Amino acid sequence: MKIIIISHTFQLRYYYRRWELFAQQHPDVDVVLLAPEKFTFHRNRLYSYGSSETGEGTTIDEGNFHIRTFRMRSIKGMWVSPDFKRIFKEENPDLIYHLGTQHQISLVQIGKIVKRLRLHAKIALFSMRGPVSDLENMRRTRSYGFIEWAARYYVAKYVTKYVNKHYDAVFCHYPDAVASFRKEGFDGPIYMQTQVGVNTEWFYPNEEWGREIRERYNVGDAYLFGSASRFTLDKGIDDVIEALPKEGNWKYLMMGTGSESDIKRLKDKIHERGFEDRIIMPGFIDRLEMPKYWNAVDCAIHVPHTTPHWVETFSLSAIQPMATKKPIIANTSGSVPYQVGPDALVVAEGDIQQLHDRICWVLEHQEEAKAIGEKLYNRAISCFSVEHLNQMFYDTLQDVLKDRYDEAKVDMATYKTLEQR
């Protein structure tokens, strides 16, 4: 069988590596990734990723794994491609799979091309959505001018109606996203299968890496808490600083960066609490360096806040430390409790006293916390590792192509692949 997968991220090996591994795991599938000829990453999220990054599309043609490039044409902040018709006709795939959001106008373009060319291909999409991108919420709240809001809203409404009628399957991150698709009228197969996951080639326990980072920042024998995020209020870093105890032999590795005002706000808060010598701010950490930093940490903390315009839908800052056997203090915001599961140390969103108590418990029960880290490691590998996701996608693919829907294959956190049964 042949599948086409479309994403603006496929210039970077960090993002296309999963599908390269998928092709290796399943030589009976011909995998064609479509990447833009040029794309600027993180233009609107510089503080999550350090800086913008313009990627040049890479062409690869190796066995059953291929990357082809396409031109992008911008339409009101979204895009279509003048090359899709030609590429689809040449490749004649069994499935076309679009990764992005559920409101992209390119979803409509893809569906119309498939119909016009009378291809036998199924079409599916993956969306990073959470409830804040529901049409109802878009209608109720807005953070930009009326004309721009109206254009975005009515395009989203049009795309939603088209997807509901013409798409064969939907993939998303977590249960609230499934509920959103159902509420807005999609009655076809929906699967909770993240497209990011954790690559165990890169993220795994490594004591030497941990020692390297601890020595670099003079951590010594202190118990090291850690987080990785942008420094905006919605990421909950302020809560962590407020919740840290005055007593105890601890330090906090606060990875990430933000605007000048974000950094000033947090530094002022650190100064107010007298934690200048305890909180380490290494700045933005390159994605391929993150395994070293998570190995240095003793316990991760991830406590974001839901806002009218943003909600956590699948955080790498939760599953990456899990893959290095770290316990996590997490909260009830968005996808976080789904990701970390029942064994993590979960507190109510925004409850600083609960967060303080959990931090103190970890400091007083370090061996018990370490045992929690072992359980979270097992969850990361069995639920969210690239290997698990690839096998699950392969099993699901058979059903999508044959118009079957097996509810046992819906949830990546509970689905057992054939090898696990």
C-alpha positions, 0 to 999 in steps of 0.5 A, spaced: 500 500 500 502 507 498 500 513 503 502 520 502 503 524 509 503 532 508 506 536 514 510 543 514 515 540 519 518 535 514 524 539 512 527 537 519 529 530 521 527 531 528 520 531 525 520 526 519 524 521 523 518 517 526 515 516 519 522 513 516 522 508 522 515 507 520 517 505 513 523 500 516 518 497 521 513 496 515 516 494 508 509 493 505 508 500 506 510 505 501 511 512 505 511 518 501 512 525 505 510 531 502 514 537 505 514 545 503 520 547 499 521 552 504 517 554 511 519 558 517 518 555 523 515 558 530 514 565 527 509 566 532 512 562 538 519 564 538 519 563 546 518 556 545 523 554 540 528 560 541 528 563 534 524 562 528 527 557 523 527 557 516 527 550 513 529 548 506 525 541 503 529 535 503 528 530 497 529 523 499 528 516 495 530 510 499 527 504 498 519 505 501 521 511 504 520 518 500 520 525 501 517 530 496 517 537 496 511 542 494 510 549 493 506 553 498 501 559 496 498 563 502 491 564 503 489 569 509 494 566 514 493 559 511 496 555 505 494 551 499 499 548 494 499 548 486 503 542 486 498 537 490 494 535 484 500 533 480 503 529 485 497 525 487 496 523 480 503 521 479 503 517 486 496 514 486 496 513 493 491 509 498 491 514 503 492 521 504 494 523 511 494 531 513 497 533 519 496 540 522 489 543 525 482 541 523 481 548 520 486 548 514 483 550 508 488 545 505 484 540 507 478 542 502 483 542 497 485 535 498 478 532 498 476 536 492 482 534 488 481 526 490 474 527 488 476 531 481 481 525 479 477 520 481 482 517 486 481 511 490 484 514 496 482 515 503 483 521 506 484 523 513 487 528 518 490 529 524 489 535 529 492 538 535 486 541 537 483 542 544 476 545 546 479 552 545 479 551 538 471 549 537 467 553 533 463 555 539 469 558 543 471 561 537 464 565 536 464 567 544 471 569 544 477 573 540 483 576 541 484 580 534 480 585 530 473 583 528 474 583 520 480 578 522 476 574 527 470 573 522 474 571 516 478 566 521 471 563 524 467 563 517 473 559 514 473 554 520 466 553 519 466 552 512 472 547 513 469 543 519 463 542 514 467 539 509 471 535 513 465 532 517 462 530 510 468 528 506 473 525 511 474 518 512 478 518 519 480 523 524 486 523 529 487 527 535 491 527 541 486 526 547 479 525 549 477 532 550 479 533 542 475 527 541 469 530 544 470 536 540 470 533 533 463 529 535 460 535 538 461 539 531 458 533 527 464 528 525 461 521 526 466 517 522 472 513 525 476 518 531 483 515 533 487 518 539 494 517 536 499 523 537 503 524 531 509 527 536 510 521 541 517 520 544 523 517 540 527 512 544 533 513 540 534 520 543 530 519 550 532 514 554 535 513 561 543 515 561 546 517 568 552 520 564 548 525 560 545 527 567 552 528 571 554 532 565 549 537 566 549 537 573 556 538 573 555 544 568 550 548 573 554 546 579 548 542 582 552 538 587 548 533 591 541 537 591 535 534 589 533 537 582 526 539 580 526 541 572 521 544 567 521 546 560 516 551 557 516 558 554 515 563 560 508 565 559 503 565 564 499 560 561 505 555 562 504 555 570 512 557 572 509 562 576 506 557 580 512 553 581 516 559 584 510 560 589 510 553 591 517 552 592 519 551 599 524 555 603 527 549 606 530 543 603 536 541 599 533 542 592 535 546 586 530 548 580 532 547 573 527 552 569 529 551 562 526 555 556 525 563 555 520 568 554 519 575 552 523 581 556 517 582 560 516 575 561 523 574 564 523 580 568 516 578 571 519 571 573 526 574 575 522 579 580 518 573 583 525 569 584 528 575 587 522 576 592 522 569 594 530 569 595 531 563 590 537 566 586 542 561 588 537 555 587 533 556 581 538 555 574 535 559 568 539 555 562 535 559 557 532 555 551 535 548 550 536 545 543 531 539 542 536 534 541 540 536 547 533 535 551 535 528 553 541 530 557 537 535 561 532 531 563 537 525 565 540 531 570 533 532 573 530 528 579 523 530 578 519 534 573 514 539 574 509 541 569 503 545 571 500 549 565 494 553 566 488 553 561 486 560 558 480 562 553 485 561 547 490 556 549 490 549 552 495 544 553 493 538 548 499 534 548 506 536 552 513 533 550 515 536 557 511 531 560 512 525 556 520 526 555 522 526 562 517 520 563 522 516 558 528 518 562 524 515 568 523 521 572 517 522 576 512 528 575 508 533 579 503 535 574 496 538 574 489 537 571 489 542 565 488 539 558 491 533 556 496 533 562 492 528 566 491 523 560 498 523 558 501 522 565 496 517 567 494 514 574 501 514 577 503 521 577 503 526 582 497 530 580 495 536 583 489 541 581 490 546 576 492 553 579 492 550 586 499 552 589 498 549 596 497 542 593 503 543 589 507 546 595 505 539 598 507 535 593 514 538 592 515 537 599 513 530 599 517 528 594 523 531 597 521 527 603 520 521 600 525 521 594 525 513 593 518 513 593 518 518 587 524 514 584 519 508 584 513 513 581 518 514 575 519 507 573 512 506 572 511 513 568 517 510 564 513 504 562 507 508 561 511 512 556 514 506 552 508 502 552 503 508 550 507 514 547 513 511 544 514 512 536 515 504 536 508 503 539 505 509 535 508 506 528 505 499 530 498 502 532 498 506 526 499 500 521 494 496 525 489 502 524 491 503 517 488 496 515 481 498 518 481 505 515 482 502 508 477 497 509 472 502 512 472 498 518 472 501 525 475 497 531 473 501 538 479 497 541 484 501 537 481 508 539 486 510 544 494 509 544 494 509 552 490 502 552 491 499 545 495 493 545 499 491 538 499 484 536 506 483 539 503 485 546 497 481 546 
